[in-house]
């Protein structure tokens, strides 16, 4: 059985997966200084690591912003460009084993894709995502190293940054517990610690994305939201999204290979 290759090409990072016999084959992520180097480096390493010969490849499907720089077959193999939003939907459906949902692709910004009644369509998005976190962290923490930001945040206290319901009311409000956020960063002081700021920034980005997602589903009846993209790797996702689930009676799902779902969806388009 031949392998379909899906490649999600970013400006400096490329993600690649193979689909063979309906199974995902060892996803790989490569960083480089430009999309061409990133793509060819990822592809070569992926074939070598998984002992895949060129004649074992069925088709190469590329997507992502960096795919615009690719205008010829990769290593002479049949190469096509995959629709990115369709890739988000198909990859998330495959990974989460769901048909009806909203896919939340958390990249530099965030796009929202609705999967419903056999149709996959882009319904919008917000200009908040990993790029927002990086930019604000450069300004406020003098770093955009996501691992350092996340480690700092693990030691932070969000009550020193956000204004919570308990800060403004003696009793819980209807549907809102005392620790629900009333206003992001409204409690921040000039002497806030780096740890508190880091946690505040991550909460700002993730809660904004979560709120936008919930609002996008109003009147649709959809309550399952599948999170994909690099931000799903932040440990704070496992705390913040469950809190929003309890408040709004929805389901935020982070599937296996969540950061590779777009590449998975691109590979799946090879069969279409």
Secondary structure, DSSP 8 states (H G I E B T S, - for coil): --EEEEEEE-SSEEEEEEEETTEEEEEEEEE-SSHHHHHHHHHHHHHHHTT--GGGEEEEEEESGGGGG--S-GGGS-EEE--HHHHHHHHHHHHHT-SSEEEEEESSSEEEEEEETTEEEEEEEES-SHHHHHHHHHHHHS---HHHHHHHHTT--GGGTSEEHHHH-SS-BTTB-TTSEEETTTT--TT--HHHHHHHHHHHHHHHHHHHHHHHTTTT---EEEEESGGGGSTTHHHHHHHHHHHHT-EEE--TTGGGHHHHHHHHGGG-
